[in-house]
Amino acid sequence: MSNYIDLRSDTVTKPSEGMRRAMYEAEVGDDVFKEDPTVNKLEGYAAELLGKEAALFVTSGVQGNQLCLNVLTNPGDEVICETDAHIFNYESGSPAVLSGIQIHPVKGNYGVMLPEDVEEAIRPVTAYYMAHSKVIAVENTHNRASGAIIPLENIAALKKLSQKYNLYFHLDGARIWNASVATGIKVNEYASHFDTVSCCLSKGLGAPVGSIIAGSKDFIKSAYRVRKAWGGGMRQAGVIAAAGLYALKNNISRLAEDHEKAKQLANVIAENPNLEIDLKAVQTNIIIFKPLNSSVSEAQQKCRDEGLLLSVGKTDSLRAVTHLDVTFSDIEKSIEIINKVFL
Ligand SMILES: Cc1ncc(COP(=O)(O)O)c(C=O)c1O
């Protein structure tokens, strides 16, 4: 894919030279014995950054979300989340498979669920014949809502609800770093509202693998056991943890550049009469837009033929994601390609 401008996802990045050096030089040990100093350093640093008692290095965003949900629930419980949420749409049905729980989707606007809609979805505790509402989950930024940011006031209102009904509150913060950089709200402020958080190192931050979950010490102790049961006990994982640590220390503030690149591209798409885009949704690094005069697959192929890789957002839309391996000059070229293909 080296001859292409690859905007399919922010997961396509390759570790930089500095990151690779950190990986090469990482001190390692057996993490199943808790003896990997680099993993321990990463978990300590991440817990501090997120303002939580403890953190755990996990293999992926899906594993992170699902570990959290597993520890917070029992079979027959229900998780309330937004209709377009990743945990509902893109995690292979794993709430059912791994935890015996179901999802209760609530339609939002730009990924934002209204507290009154969430309240309506909460099951009465007396209804033994219904699933038990146990968790409210929020996705910030919201992938399918074009990287939209969930406002802190909405988070605070949902937190209040979770307290009122004695529910847990989970953050799928795969891209919480993007929300933080775009708003100036610190990640620990976002995280402070939630019982559990899951954040990716391998998206905009550019690490080759890994996510972090964080919460109370007791929660992490339970998640540590479940991670092992799910085959996620890693041994000399310091080699990859070093990349995560490098990512957290070097690649957060630069996300502002990715947001700027997304804005440049989105503005051009908005001016093209053959394309439709909701500019209000483009708040971070994800752009979702519709081709009006061709099918999505045809449009995707035509862009590919010109050297630009895009993914499919929803069934009727294309998705472009900016990241640290695309330059401003790549964005200029992407603009030329889009204007040529959608002439
Ligand atoms: C919001 C969100 N959560 C979780 C994930 C899962 O991450 P992973 O692909 O590392 O399992 C993704 C991946 O795109 C995501 O966008």
The ligand as an ORCA input file, in Angstrom:
! r2SCAN-3c Opt
* xyz 0 1
  C     -14.715      3.576     18.991
  C     -13.952      2.305     18.855
  N     -13.906      1.451     19.879
  C     -13.225      0.303     19.828
  C     -12.528     -0.044     18.689
  C     -11.831     -1.381     18.644
  O     -10.453     -1.280     18.548
  P      -9.575     -2.490     17.980
  O      -9.703     -2.446     16.509
  O      -8.210     -2.172     18.492
  O     -10.085     -3.759     18.566
  C     -12.544      0.812     17.586
  C     -11.808      0.440     16.363
  O     -11.917      1.063     15.332
  C     -13.267      2.013     17.666
  O     -13.335      2.866     16.643
*
